[in-house]
Amino acid sequence: MVAQDPQPGANVLRHSVVTLGVSSSQTSTVPDVVGRPAPAAVTALRLKGLDVHMVDVVTDQPQGTVVAQTPVAGTQVAHGATVTLRVSQARVTVPDVLGNQRDSAVAAIRGAGLKPKAFVVSSTQKQGTVVAQHPHAGARIAGGSTVRLNVSNGSGGSAAPPPPPSSTPANVAVPDVTGQVQAAAQKQLNSAALKAGVVYLKSDQPQGTVVSQSPSGGRTVERGTRIQLNVALGSHPGTLKGVPDVRNLDPAAARSKLSAAGFVVQTLHQPVSDSGQVGKVVDEQPAGGRNAPAGSVITIYAGRKA
């Protein structure tokens, strides 16, 4: 504040208006970032000296798109104020797994970015066959939602309690994540029991967009395979910064270190067999030591018990 009218100490009537003058150097104009990919929106806001808080909302707009912002564009706010972005968590289509065996149905549901939950039910169909699913095939639901699978016990008698998975399928289908925002693509690959490797490259597509992947979508690979994501720098990439190496830190310390370096952090979990890695960052993408645009998303993978 650089001016005040009336001056301090003046006698005024209760509820009178006091005008405060604020230096333009202490305020920022909120830019319009609605409709932009979240990483580009974060960059634009940080360049204005503003902090960012992101909230996921389920919409039919493309994954990772900013659908609303508060305060609205054009608002004058204090330098360092927080702008809340509502970011689309796109709906995905539930695959048809009726008649499939349990393991292949589970893999298909995970490959679509959804969470399968299987229950054994009484049925005369072949043991292990999916006889019902909810939501039904073709339904559009939020990514990461749970899909119930009713699996036949093969006897037609009383349903047994849900057993643990008899085995974990060795191979999974690679989801096609091209065209998605990097953070959403990594989240979907993680749900499909796959790892991600992020490399930025020159491209006029919006910053943070996955322009290609290897192996490609639809391929069958071993669980835990690393899928390389080639991500667009955009037509105006801005400042590139070195990504700090936060492996072996606890997630809170890793997030603090990355945030201090000017990055937005997404935290995912990855199963580990080494108990010493539980609760520690076992991977980060883009990897420590690589360059990434200031304000872009760095995904850390925290170890959890397999």
Secondary structure as UniProt FT lines:
FT   STRAND          3..5
FT   TURN            8..9
FT   TURN            14..15
FT   STRAND          19..21
FT   HELIX           24..26
FT   STRAND          27..29
FT   TURN            34..35
FT   HELIX           38..47
FT   TURN            48..49
FT   STRAND          51..59
FT   TURN            63..64
FT   STRAND          65..70
FT   TURN            73..74
FT   STRAND          76..78
FT   TURN            79..80
FT   STRAND          82..93
FT   TURN            98..99
FT   HELIX           102..111
FT   TURN            112..113
FT   STRAND          115..121
FT   TURN            127..128
FT   STRAND          129..134
FT   TURN            137..138
FT   STRAND          140..142
FT   TURN            143..144
FT   STRAND          146..152
FT   STRAND          171..173
FT   TURN            178..179
FT   HELIX           182..191
FT   TURN            192..193
FT   STRAND          195..201
FT   TURN            207..208
FT   STRAND          209..214
FT   TURN            217..218
FT   STRAND          220..222
FT   TURN            223..224
FT   STRAND          226..232
FT   STRAND          240..242
FT   TURN            247..248
FT   HELIX           251..260
FT   TURN            261..262
FT   STRAND          264..272
FT   HELIX           275..277
FT   STRAND          281..285
FT   TURN            288..289
FT   STRAND          291..293
FT   TURN            294..295
FT   STRAND          297..305
//
